[in-house]
Amino acid sequence: MTLDQSHRVLEQLSQVLGAADAALDPAALTTRVAGPALAIRTAEYVRATATAGAKAPTALPTGEQALIVPQTDQWPRTQLVVTEQPDDLQAPRILVMRQESARDQYHLWGWARLGQGVQMPLTADPATGSPVLAADAPGLLLTPADVLTQYADVLTSGDGSASAPLFAPDFFRTGIETARQTYATAVESVGTIAETYTPQVDSVVAMSTVDGGAIVVGQLSTVTTLSVSQGSLTLDPTDAALSGKASVTANLTYTWADVLVFYVPPEGAATQVQLLAGEHARVSVSGE
């Protein structure tokens, strides 16, 4: 796309988000929002309603600091937008914009929060575009597909994972481990917790950086299961609204959509894979 076309897409996305957020209506999103972004926003509307507006949907500015545009004649096409900082002074977002075919509109497929102090790697000028890489592209520390599968293993096994030395410490992993321990502590008197991380390998998109590395975008599906062995768990308003239950006596299952953006250095580099941005968002709750 030209820069003018990109700006028009972002303006239209802003209008769609504004109208849908005001009405808390997920049906109003579908002209410009799809994939995990649609699932996340839909759950956020349920949360906003259940909390009487106390927990509003995530702020998603559409003004850009940088555009990373694909250099390709194939579809689907993915463009990344590093946004301005939101008005609430949270971290800038990386918006993942995807066009499924030549006749489709670009949709917001996902978003992720930029890590504190993270510097984006240099990419080609948007007017030229960044070459798109295959999921099994050689010449990198890890292939794009392997980044997602091996990071999932690190989340599962921590420092015990054989892949752990390949990844720099990051805020997303720390947040996952902290939340997992918090859940375990909260339910230890009535049950146990288990968590799985499944890479959605078909979601992987990679674009070259100037230094011969790559920016890799992908999705994990995280499932958190709380098994209740005695007594019951009373659900908070959001969980109750998403599950349709006020409490559970057997199990409670959370499904999360995780949108992740990595920098992968070129093969032979002395640096590790770095997580640039991540989003961990609850999309469904069930229980009995």
C-alpha positions in Angstrom: 0.0 0.0 0.0 1.0 3.6 -0.4 1.4 5.7 2.7 -1.8 7.6 1.9 -3.7 4.3 1.7 -2.2 3.2 5.0 -3.3 6.4 6.6 -6.9 6.1 5.2 -7.1 2.5 6.6 -6.0 3.7 10.0 -8.5 6.6 9.9 -11.3 4.2 9.0 -10.2 1.8 11.8 -10.3 4.7 14.3 -13.9 5.5 13.2 -15.0 1.9 13.5 -13.4 1.5 17.0 -14.9 4.7 18.2 -18.4 3.8 17.2 -18.2 0.2 18.4 -16.6 1.2 21.7 -19.3 3.8 22.4 -22.0 1.2 21.8 -20.0 -1.8 23.3 -21.2 -3.6 20.1 -18.9 -6.2 18.6 -21.0 -6.5 15.5 -20.0 -3.0 14.7 -16.3 -4.0 14.6 -16.4 -6.6 11.8 -15.8 -4.2 8.9 -12.3 -3.5 10.2 -11.5 -5.9 13.0 -10.9 -9.7 12.8 -9.0 -12.6 14.3 -7.8 -12.5 17.9 -8.4 -8.7 17.9 -12.2 -9.3 17.4 -12.3 -12.0 20.1 -10.4 -9.8 22.6 -12.5 -6.7 21.9 -15.7 -8.7 22.2 -14.6 -10.0 25.7 -13.6 -6.5 26.7 -17.1 -5.3 25.9 -18.5 -8.0 28.1 -16.1 -6.8 30.9 -17.0 -3.2 30.4 -20.7 -4.0 30.7 -20.2 -6.3 33.7 -18.2 -3.6 35.6 -20.5 -0.7 34.7 -17.8 0.9 32.7 -15.1 0.7 35.4 -12.9 -1.5 33.2 -13.0 0.1 29.7 -11.7 -1.5 26.5 -8.0 -1.2 25.9 -7.0 2.1 24.5 -5.9 1.7 20.8 -4.5 4.8 19.3 -4.3 4.7 15.5 -1.8 7.6 15.0 1.5 6.0 14.0 5.1 6.5 15.0 6.2 4.0 12.4 4.9 1.8 9.7 6.4 -1.6 8.6 5.0 -2.4 5.2 5.4 -5.7 3.4 7.2 -6.0 0.1 5.2 -8.7 -1.5 2.8 -9.6 -4.3 1.2 -12.4 -2.3 -1.7 -12.6 0.1 -2.5 -12.6 3.0 -0.5 -9.4 3.6 0.4 -8.0 7.1 1.4 -4.5 7.9 2.6 -3.4 11.4 1.8 0.0 12.9 3.8 1.3 15.9 1.3 3.7 17.5 1.6 6.9 19.4 1.5 6.6 23.2 -2.1 6.3 24.4 -3.6 9.2 26.4 -3.5 7.1 29.5 0.3 7.0 29.2 0.4 3.3 28.8 2.9 1.7 26.4 2.5 2.3 22.6 0.9 -0.6 20.8 1.9 -2.5 17.7 -1.2 -2.9 15.6 -1.2 -6.0 13.3 -3.1 -5.1 10.2 -3.9 -8.0 7.8 -5.5 -8.2 4.3 -6.6 -11.7 3.5 -7.0 -11.2 -0.3 -6.8 -8.6 -2.9 -10.5 -7.9 -2.6 -10.6 -7.7 1.2 -10.2 -4.7 3.4 -7.3 -4.5 5.8 -8.5 -5.5 9.2 -7.0 -5.1 12.7 -6.0 -8.7 13.3 -4.3 -8.2 16.7 -2.4 -5.7 18.9 0.4 -6.0 21.4 1.9 -3.6 24.0 5.5 -2.5 23.4 7.8 -3.5 26.2 9.3 -0.8 28.4 12.5 0.5 26.9 12.2 -1.7 23.8 13.8 -0.2 20.7 12.3 -1.4 17.4 14.9 -2.8 14.9 15.5 -0.9 11.8 13.3 -1.9 8.8 13.1 -0.7 5.2 11.4 2.6 4.3 7.6 2.1 4.1 7.7 3.4 0.5 10.0 0.4 -0.4 8.6 -2.2 2.0 10.2 -5.0 4.0 10.7 -8.4 2.3 8.3 -11.1 3.7 9.9 -14.3 4.9 8.5 -17.8 4.9 7.7 -19.6 8.2 10.7 -21.9 7.6 13.1 -19.2 6.3 16.8 -20.0 6.9 19.5 -17.5 7.8 18.0 -16.6 11.3 18.9 -17.7 14.8 15.5 -19.5 14.7 13.1 -20.0 11.8 9.9 -17.8 12.3 7.8 -20.9 13.1 10.3 -22.2 15.6 10.3 -18.9 17.4 6.7 -19.5 18.4 6.9 -23.2 19.2 10.1 -22.8 21.3 8.8 -19.7 23.1 5.7 -21.7 24.1 8.1 -24.4 25.5 9.9 -21.7 27.5 6.6 -20.5 29.0 5.8 -24.2 29.9 9.2 -25.2 31.4 10.9 -21.9 32.3 14.6 -22.1 32.6 14.3 -25.9 32.3 13.5 -25.5 28.6 16.3 -26.4 26.2 15.2 -23.2 24.3 15.5 -20.9 27.3 19.0 -19.7 26.5 17.9 -18.5 23.0 15.4 -15.9 24.5 16.3 -12.8 26.3 14.3 -12.2 29.6 11.1 -10.3 28.9 8.1 -8.7 30.5 5.5 -11.1 29.0 7.1 -14.3 30.4 7.5 -12.6 33.8 3.8 -11.6 33.7 2.7 -15.1 32.8 4.8 -16.7 35.6 3.6 -14.2 38.2 -0.1 -14.6 37.2 0.3 -18.4 37.3 1.6 -18.2 40.8 -1.1 -15.8 41.9 -3.8 -18.2 40.6 -2.1 -21.1 42.3 -2.0 -19.2 45.6 -5.6 -18.1 45.3 -7.0 -21.6 44.8 -4.6 -23.7 46.9 -7.2 -24.1 49.7 -9.8 -25.5 47.2 -7.9 -26.9 44.2 -5.0 -26.8 41.8 -4.0 -25.0 38.6 -2.7 -26.2 35.2 -1.8 -24.1 32.2 -1.0 -24.9 28.5 0.5 -22.8 25.7 -0.3 -23.8 22.2 1.4 -22.0 19.3 -0.8 -21.1 16.4 1.9 -21.8 13.7 -0.4 -20.8 10.8 -0.6 -17.3 12.3 3.2 -16.6 11.9 4.3 -13.7 9.7 7.9 -12.5 9.4 9.5 -9.5 7.7 13.2 -8.7 7.2 15.0 -6.1 9.2 17.9 -4.1 7.8 20.5 -6.1 9.7 19.4 -9.4 8.2 17.3 -10.4 11.1 13.5 -10.5 11.2 10.4 -9.2 13.0 8.1 -12.2 13.7 4.5 -11.9 14.6 2.4 -14.8 15.9 -0.3 -16.0 18.3 -0.4 -18.4 21.2 -3.5 -19.8 22.8 -3.2 -20.1 26.5 -5.6 -22.2 28.5 -5.7 -21.9 32.3 -7.6 -24.6 34.2 -8.5 -24.3 37.9 -9.6 -27.7 39.2 -11.7 -27.4 42.3 -11.4 -30.4 44.7 -13.5 -29.1 47.5 -15.9 -26.2 48.1 -16.5 -23.7 45.4 -15.1 -20.6 43.7 -17.2 -17.5 43.5 -16.6 -15.7 40.2 -16.0 -12.0 39.7 -18.5 -10.0 37.6 -16.5 -10.4 34.4 -15.9 -14.1 34.7 -19.5 -14.6 35.7 -20.7 -12.7 32.6 -18.4 -14.6 30.2 -19.2 -18.0 31.7 -22.8 -17.5 32.6 -22.2 -18.8 36.1 -21.9 -17.1 39.5 -19.7 -19.9 40.9 -18.1 -23.2 40.1 -17.6 -26.4 42.1 -15.6 -28.6 39.7 -13.4 -26.6 37.3 -12.9 -23.1 35.8 -11.2 -22.7 32.4 -9.9 -19.5 31.0 -8.8 -19.2 27.4 -6.5 -16.4 26.5 -5.4 -15.0 23.1 -1.7 -14.0 23.1 -0.4 -11.8 20.3 3.4 -11.7 20.3 6.0 -9.7 18.3 9.6 -10.8 18.3 12.9 -9.6 16.9 15.0 -12.6 15.7 18.7 -11.9 15.0 20.5 -13.2 11.9 22.2 -16.6 12.2 25.6 -16.3 13.9 24.7 -13.1 15.8 25.7 -12.9 19.5 22.3 -11.7 20.6 19.2 -13.6 21.7 15.6 -13.5 20.4 13.9 -10.5 21.9 10.2 -10.1 22.6 9.3 -6.6 21.4 5.6 -6.5 22.3 3.0 -8.8 23.7 -0.7 -9.0 24.7 -2.3 -11.6 27.0 -6.1 -11.2 26.9 -8.9 -13.3 28.2 -11.3 -14.3 25.4 -13.6 -16.9 27.1 -14.4 -18.5 30.5 -16.2 -21.7 31.1 -16.8 -23.9 34.2 -19.0 -26.3 36.1 
